[in-house]
Amino acid sequence: MPEPFTPRPYQVDAIEALRQGWADGKNRLAVVLPTGAGKTVVFAHLAHRMLEHLGGRRALVIAHREELIEQAAAKLLAVDPMLRVGIVKAQRDDHRNADVIVASVQTLAVPKRREAIRDIGLVVVDECHHAAARSYMEVLEHFGAWRGVPVAGFTATMTRTDGGLAEVWQDVVFRLDILDMISDGYLCDVRGKAITVDTLDLDKVRTRGGDLVEGQLGKALEDSGALDAIAKAYVDHAADRPGVVFTPTVATAQAAAESLRAVGIKAAPVWGDMGREERRATLAQYEAGDVQVLTNCMVLTEGFDAPHTSCIVVARPTKSPGLYVQMVGRGLRPAPGKRDALLLDVMGAASRHKLASMVDLTAREIGQAEEGRSLRQVAEEHVAAEKQRALAARVEAEEINLFGSSAIRWLRTEDGTWFIRLTSAMFLFLIRDPGTRLYRMRRWTQADGVNPPKNDVARPLPEALAWLEEQAKLLAPGAFVAREARWRRAQPSDKQCALCRRLGIKVPRGSTAGDVADLIDQNRVGRVLSSLILPAAA
């Protein structure tokens, strides 16, 4: 029979990376997978496969939210229905006969609760970016994390504003970028749109612990009318989309739901201290489609799985890329009929804070996102531009090498035109043939201006270079400047220096007579060429 929840190729790779890392001598290892990559499936398979190698010892999965605990237990049983899974949290204490124990870190923080759990040979930490907290450190130390017991951490973002993660995790052995997930069809592409609220002044919101102070941020949002702007933007851009709004405070979540309801959008708030049954009922209404939009105060960043969500509103501007990824990731899971995800980003008119944005969803450098472009489009356009820049740099290097190997002193104007000065009244220069990598020669004289020579043919750069040098020797024998002319090594003359002052040319300290002559020629030829309308290449 096929294995239930057959792991995807990258999930198998993540498991093998952990096992190889443990074999290589490091025991506290982390895996970073984007939201929607199925990290619960990965560690369920990991626990399932590792049990036979633990010599009778058991696996412990640590989580910090009820939803995560229930998810983990369900996935473990889906992977192996014969597995004995026990849950330890609050009044539940089902660990005595379990192969895998799923426990809340809050419960394990109580010494007598964790001391009752024995024979642990593998520890898995869900949302392991929390693991630098003292409660996690004490629990991990108790179960042997610093005495060689294999520990695997899973998260969508290995960031924590107050630091400390390097003290827990020795290495990230597997990392998958969100762009890979989008390209392979495992996640939806995402498009961003800014909701700019001119009256929202984020500069007055202070920073604490590396991010904007939630209470001040919530007040700024409410006082500025941002919540009504969000409601209007939702009607304008996402009227047919189920969505989730992230806000900084409970009051803001409740007020945002009211603003949405006022414009005809069925919305309901959820928050951390909400009654368990009421919250479950609200989430069930959202799942059933009876509620179109959930507004929440940071309770849906982890453990919330509703693939039909196709709009995310970040009404909680943040300086933390990790938090931003957690929020937006809730809308990227694919679902039947879902084309993409829409991201509505609430922005102030200006801000001294460097806020996270759509480009922070990927660890790759992709430049600035343009409105209307999806994350994948932005990334692909950036890659194409980088290739173009690399090609231009290579061509530039080739050109410099070619010109540098010439016996004649080639110079270049500020706009990049290569030229040879023959006399004060004559120079030759190269122009690029439009749309090609071929070059043509042009001659300028004070009397006649610019003219093409006889036999004007577009040539590859090495051929154009050789031909132009040949023409220079014919047109002005002995007049062109040799690279190694002895006079070039002398001190600049008073006449040269006076001319540079008159022309406004800055002469670097230590320049030779040749260097100053080059600066004067570049200045003069540049001014001449900039004043000309060059004839199009035939």
C-alpha positions in Angstrom: 0.0 0.0 0.0 1.2 3.6 -0.7 2.3 5.5 2.3 -0.3 8.0 3.5 0.7 11.6 3.0 3.5 10.5 0.7 6.2 13.2 1.2 7.1 15.5 -1.6 10.7 15.4 -3.0 11.9 18.4 -1.1 10.4 17.0 2.1 12.4 13.8 1.7 15.5 16.0 1.1 14.9 17.9 4.3 14.6 14.6 6.3 17.8 13.3 4.7 19.6 16.5 5.4 18.8 16.2 9.1 19.8 12.6 9.4 23.1 13.3 7.6 23.8 16.3 9.8 23.2 14.2 12.9 25.6 11.6 11.5 28.2 14.3 11.0 28.2 15.1 14.7 25.9 18.1 15.1 22.7 17.3 17.0 20.7 20.6 17.1 19.7 21.3 13.5 17.1 23.4 11.9 15.0 23.3 8.7 13.5 26.4 7.2 10.5 25.8 5.0 8.0 28.5 3.7 4.5 28.5 5.1 2.5 26.0 3.2 5.5 23.7 2.5 4.1 21.1 4.9 6.6 21.2 7.8 4.2 19.2 10.0 4.2 16.4 7.3 8.0 16.5 7.3 8.5 16.1 11.0 5.7 13.5 11.2 7.6 11.4 8.6 10.8 12.1 10.4 9.5 10.8 13.7 7.9 7.8 12.0 11.2 6.8 10.3 13.4 7.5 13.3 11.5 5.5 15.9 13.0 2.2 14.7 16.5 3.6 15.2 15.9 5.0 18.7 16.4 1.7 20.5 13.1 1.8 22.3 13.2 5.4 23.1 10.5 7.8 22.1 10.0 11.1 20.1 8.9 14.4 21.6 7.3 17.1 19.6 7.2 20.6 21.3 4.8 23.3 20.2 3.5 26.5 21.8 -0.1 26.8 20.5 -3.1 24.5 20.8 -3.7 24.5 17.1 -0.1 23.4 16.4 -0.4 20.6 18.9 -3.6 19.3 17.4 -2.2 19.6 13.9 1.0 17.7 14.8 -0.9 14.9 16.5 -3.3 14.5 13.5 -0.5 14.5 10.9 1.4 11.9 12.9 -1.6 9.6 12.9 -2.2 10.3 9.2 1.3 9.2 8.4 1.1 6.1 10.5 -2.4 5.2 11.9 -0.7 2.5 14.1 1.4 5.0 15.9 0.6 5.6 19.5 0.4 9.4 19.8 0.0 11.1 23.2 -0.8 14.7 24.0 0.6 16.6 27.0 -0.9 20.0 27.7 -2.9 21.5 30.6 -5.0 18.7 32.1 -4.1 16.1 29.4 -1.1 13.9 30.3 -1.2 11.0 27.8 2.5 10.1 27.6 3.0 6.8 29.4 2.3 4.4 26.5 3.0 6.8 23.6 5.6 6.3 20.8 5.4 10.1 20.1 4.5 12.7 22.6 3.2 16.1 21.4 3.5 18.6 24.2 3.0 22.3 24.8 6.1 24.1 25.9 4.1 25.9 28.6 3.2 22.6 30.2 6.8 21.3 29.9 8.1 24.4 31.5 6.6 23.0 34.8 9.5 20.9 36.2 7.3 18.0 37.5 5.4 17.7 34.2 8.6 17.4 32.1 10.4 15.2 34.7 7.5 12.6 34.4 8.4 12.1 30.7 11.2 9.7 30.2 13.1 7.8 27.4 13.2 10.6 24.9 15.6 9.9 21.9 14.4 12.6 19.4 13.1 16.1 20.0 11.2 18.1 17.4 10.6 21.8 17.9 7.7 23.3 15.9 8.0 27.1 15.1 11.6 26.8 16.3 12.3 30.6 15.9 10.8 30.8 19.5 13.5 28.4 20.9 15.8 31.1 22.3 13.2 31.9 24.9 14.1 30.8 28.4 11.2 28.3 28.7 12.3 26.5 25.5 16.0 26.5 26.6 15.1 24.9 30.0 13.0 22.3 28.4 15.5 21.5 25.6 18.3 21.2 28.2 16.3 18.8 30.3 15.7 16.5 27.4 19.4 16.3 26.4 19.7 18.9 23.6 23.2 19.8 24.9 24.1 16.2 25.6 23.8 14.8 22.1 20.1 13.9 21.8 19.1 14.6 18.1 17.0 17.8 18.0 15.2 19.1 14.8 13.7 22.6 14.6 11.2 23.6 11.9 10.2 27.1 11.0 9.2 29.3 8.1 11.6 32.0 9.2 14.7 31.7 11.3 14.5 35.2 12.7 13.9 36.6 16.2 14.0 40.2 17.0 15.8 39.8 20.3 18.4 37.3 18.9 19.8 34.2 20.7 18.9 31.6 18.1 22.6 30.8 17.3 22.9 29.6 20.9 20.3 27.0 20.2 20.7 25.9 16.6 24.1 24.8 15.3 23.2 24.8 11.7 20.3 25.2 9.2 20.7 22.0 7.2 17.9 22.6 4.7 16.3 25.7 3.4 13.7 26.1 0.7 12.9 29.5 -0.8 9.3 30.6 -1.4 10.1 31.3 -5.0 11.0 27.7 -5.5 7.7 26.7 -4.0 5.8 29.1 -6.3 7.8 28.0 -9.4 7.0 24.3 -8.7 3.3 25.0 -8.1 3.3 24.1 -4.4 2.4 27.7 -3.5 0.4 30.4 -5.2 2.0 33.5 -6.7 1.3 36.7 -4.9 0.6 40.2 -6.1 1.0 43.3 -3.9 -0.9 46.5 -3.7 -0.1 49.4 -1.3 -3.0 51.0 0.7 -1.4 54.4 1.3 -3.1 56.4 4.1 -1.9 60.0 4.0 -3.0 60.6 7.6 -1.1 57.6 9.0 2.0 58.9 10.7 4.2 55.9 11.6 7.1 58.2 12.5 5.5 58.9 15.8 5.3 55.1 16.6 8.3 54.1 18.7 10.3 50.9 18.3 10.7 48.3 21.1 12.4 44.9 20.8 13.2 45.6 17.2 9.7 46.3 16.0 6.9 48.9 16.2 5.2 49.2 19.6 1.8 47.5 19.1 -0.3 49.7 21.3 1.0 52.9 19.6 0.7 51.3 16.2 -2.9 50.3 16.9 -3.8 53.8 18.1 -2.2 55.4 15.0 -4.2 53.1 12.7 -7.5 53.9 14.4 -6.9 57.6 14.7 -5.8 58.0 11.1 -8.9 56.4 9.6 -6.8 53.6 8.2 -9.4 51.0 9.0 -12.0 52.7 6.8 -9.4 52.9 4.1 -8.7 49.2 4.4 -12.4 48.4 4.1 -12.7 50.6 1.0 -9.6 49.0 -0.5 -11.1 45.5 0.2 -14.3 46.4 -1.7 -12.3 47.9 -4.6 -9.7 45.2 -5.0 -10.8 42.0 -3.2 -14.6 42.0 -3.0 -14.8 38.4 -4.2 -11.8 37.1 -2.1 -11.9 35.4 1.3 -9.2 37.1 3.4 -7.4 37.6 6.6 -6.5 41.0 8.1 -3.6 41.2 10.6 -3.7 44.0 13.2 -1.5 44.9 16.1 -4.1 44.9 18.9 -7.4 43.3 19.8 -9.2 46.6 19.7 -7.9 47.2 16.2 -9.0 43.8 15.1 -12.5 44.4 16.4 -12.6 47.9 14.9 -11.4 46.6 11.5 -14.2 44.0 11.5 -16.7 46.7 12.1 -15.3 48.9 9.3 -15.6 45.9 6.9 -19.1 45.1 7.9 -20.1 48.7 7.4 -19.2 48.4 3.7 -21.0 45.1 3.3 -18.2 42.6 3.9 -19.0 39.8 6.3 -16.1 40.0 8.8 -15.4 38.6 12.2 -12.5 39.2 14.7 -10.5 36.5 16.5 -7.8 37.1 19.2 -5.7 35.2 21.7 -7.8 35.5 24.8 -11.1 34.8 23.0 -13.1 31.9 24.3 -11.9 28.6 22.8 -15.3 27.6 21.6 -16.2 31.0 20.2 -12.9 31.1 18.3 -13.4 27.6 16.9 -17.0 28.6 15.8 -15.7 31.7 14.1 -13.0 29.8 12.3 -15.5 27.2 11.2 -17.8 30.0 9.8 -14.8 31.3 7.8 -14.0 27.8 6.5 -17.6 27.3 5.5 -17.8 30.7 3.7 -20.3 32.3 6.1 -17.6 34.8 7.1 -15.6 36.3 4.2 -12.9 38.0 6.2 -11.2 37.3 9.5 -9.5 40.1 11.4 -7.1 39.0 14.0 -4.6 40.2 16.6 -1.6 38.0 15.7 -3.3 34.6 16.4 -3.3 33.4 12.8 0.4 33.8 12.1 1.1 30.1 13.1 -1.0 27.0 12.9 -3.8 28.5 10.8 -4.5 26.4 7.7 -7.2 27.7 5.4 -6.0 27.3 1.7 -9.0 29.1 0.3 -7.7 32.4 1.7 -6.7 34.5 -1.2 -6.2 38.0 0.3 -3.9 39.0 3.1 -4.2 42.5 4.6 -1.1 43.6 6.5 -2.6 46.2 8.8 0.2 45.6 11.1 3.2 47.3 9.5 6.3 45.6 10.8 10.1 46.0 10.7 10.5 42.2 11.1 10.8 40.2 7.8 10.1 37.1 9.8 6.8 38.3 11.1 5.9 39.6 7.7 6.5 36.2 6.1 4.4 34.5 8.8 1.5 36.8 8.0 1.6 36.7 4.2 2.3 33.0 4.1 -1.2 32.3 5.4 -2.6 33.2 1.9 -0.2 31.3 -0.3 -1.5 27.8 -0.1 -3.1 26.6 -3.4 -6.8 25.7 -3.5 -9.2 24.7 -6.3 -10.1 27.8 -8.4 -7.5 30.0 -6.7 -5.5 31.9 -9.2 -3.1 33.8 -6.9 -3.0 35.7 -3.6 -3.5 39.4 -3.3 -1.5 41.3 -0.6 -2.8 44.6 0.6 -0.1 46.4 2.4 -1.1 49.3 4.7 1.4 52.2 4.4 1.8 55.6 5.9 2.4 58.6 3.7 6.1 58.4 4.8 8.1 56.6 7.4 11.5 56.7 9.0 11.1 53.0 9.7 12.4 50.4 7.3 9.3 48.3 7.0 9.1 44.8 5.6 7.5 44.4 2.2 6.7 41.8 -0.4 10.3 41.3 -1.5 11.1 40.1 2.0 9.1 36.9 1.3 12.1 35.6 -0.4 15.7 35.4 0.8 16.9 36.2 -2.7 17.9 39.7 -3.8 15.2 40.7 -6.3 15.2 44.5 -6.1 12.0 46.6 -5.6 8.5 45.2 -6.2 6.4 47.1 -8.6 2.7 47.3 -8.0 0.8 45.0 -10.4 3.7 42.7 -10.7 3.6 39.3 -8.9 6.5 38.1 -6.8 7.5 35.6 -9.4 7.4 38.3 -12.2 9.5 40.6 -10.1 12.1 37.9 -9.4 12.2 36.8 -13.1 12.6 40.4 -14.3 15.4 40.9 -11.7 17.2 37.7 -12.9 16.9 38.9 -16.5 18.2 42.3 -15.6 21.1 40.8 -13.7 22.0 38.6 -16.6 22.0 41.7 -18.8 24.2 43.6 -16.4 26.6 40.6 -16.2 26.8 40.5 -20.0 27.4 44.2 -20.2 30.1 43.9 -17.5 31.7 41.1 -19.5 31.6 43.1 -22.7 33.0 46.1 -20.9 35.9 43.9 -19.6 36.5 42.6 -23.1 36.5 46.1 -24.5 38.9 47.4 -21.8 41.3 44.4 -22.4 41.2 45.0 -26.2 41.8 48.7 -25.9 44.4 48.2 -23.2 46.5 45.9 -25.4 46.8 48.5 -28.2 50.0 50.5 -28.8 47.9 53.6 -29.3 46.5 55.6 -26.4 42.7 55.0 -26.5 40.5 57.2 -24.4 36.9 57.2 -23.4 34.4 60.0 -22.9 32.1 60.2 -19.8 29.3 58.6 -21.9 31.5 55.6 -22.8 32.6 56.6 -26.4 36.1 55.3 -27.3 38.3 57.7 -29.3 41.8 58.4 -30.5 43.0 62.0 -30.6 45.1 62.6 -33.7 45.6 66.4 -33.5 43.9 69.2 -31.7 41.6 69.5 -34.8 41.0 65.8 -35.5 40.0 62.7 -33.7 38.5 59.3 -34.6 35.9 57.5 -32.6 33.8 54.3 -32.6 30.0 54.1 -32.5 27.9 50.9 -31.8 25.8 49.7 -34.7 22.2 49.7 -33.4 21.0 46.4 -32.1 24.3 44.6 -32.6 27.7 44.2 -31.0 29.3 45.6 -34.2 31.1 48.9 -34.4 31.7 51.6 -37.1 34.3 54.3 -37.3 33.7 58.0 -37.5 36.1 60.9 -38.0 35.7 64.4 -36.6 37.6 67.5 -37.9 37.2 71.0 -36.9 36.6 72.1 -40.5 34.1 69.3 -41.6 32.5 67.9 -38.5 31.7 64.2 -38.4 32.0 62.0 -41.5 32.1 58.3 -42.1 35.3 57.0 -43.8 35.3 55.2 -47.1 34.4 51.5 -47.0 32.3 52.2 -43.9 31.4 48.7 -42.7 30.1 47.5 -39.3 32.8 45.3 -37.8 33.3 43.2 -34.6 35.2 45.1 -32.0 38.6 43.6 -32.5 38.4 44.2 -36.3 37.0 47.7 -35.8 39.8 48.5 -33.4 42.6 47.3 -35.8 41.0 49.1 -38.8 40.6 52.3 -36.9 44.3 52.2 -35.7 45.4 51.6 -39.3 43.4 54.6 -40.4 44.9 56.8 -37.6 48.4 56.0 -38.9 47.4 56.8 -42.4 45.6 60.1 -41.6 48.1 61.5 -39.2 51.5 59.6 -39.2 53.3 60.3 -36.0 50.6 62.5 -34.6 48.6 60.0 -32.6 49.5 59.4 -29.0 51.5 56.3 -28.2 50.7 54.6 -24.9 54.3 54.4 -23.9 55.5 57.9 -25.1 58.3 59.1 -22.8 56.8 62.5 -22.3 53.7 61.0 -20.6 55.8 60.1 -17.6 56.9 63.7 -16.9 55.4 66.1 -14.4 52.4 68.1 -15.7 53.4 71.4 -17.2 52.2 74.8 -15.8 50.3 75.3 -19.1 48.4 72.0 -18.6 47.5 72.8 -15.0 46.3 76.3 -16.0 44.1 74.9 -18.7 42.6 72.3 -16.3 41.8 75.1 -13.9 40.1 77.1 -16.6 38.1 74.1 -17.8 37.1 73.1 -14.2 38.9 69.7 -14.5 40.0 68.3 -11.2 43.5 66.8 -11.4 44.1 63.9 -8.9 47.3 64.2 -6.8 50.3 62.4 -8.4 49.0 62.7 -12.0 51.6 62.7 -14.8 51.7 64.8 -17.9 50.1 62.0 -19.8 47.3 61.6 -17.2 46.5 65.4 -17.4 46.7 65.3 -21.3 44.1 62.5 -21.2 41.8 64.5 -18.9 41.9 67.5 -21.2 41.3 65.3 -24.3 38.4 63.5 -22.6 36.8 66.8 -21.6 37.2 68.4 -25.0 36.0 65.4 -27.1 33.2 64.8 -24.7 31.9 68.4 -25.1 32.3 68.1 -28.9 30.4 64.8 -29.2 27.6 65.9 -26.8 26.9 68.9 -29.1 26.6 66.8 -32.2 23.7 64.9 -33.7 25.5 61.9 -35.1 24.3 60.5 -38.4 22.6 57.1 -38.1 24.7 54.1 -39.0 23.9 53.0 -42.5 
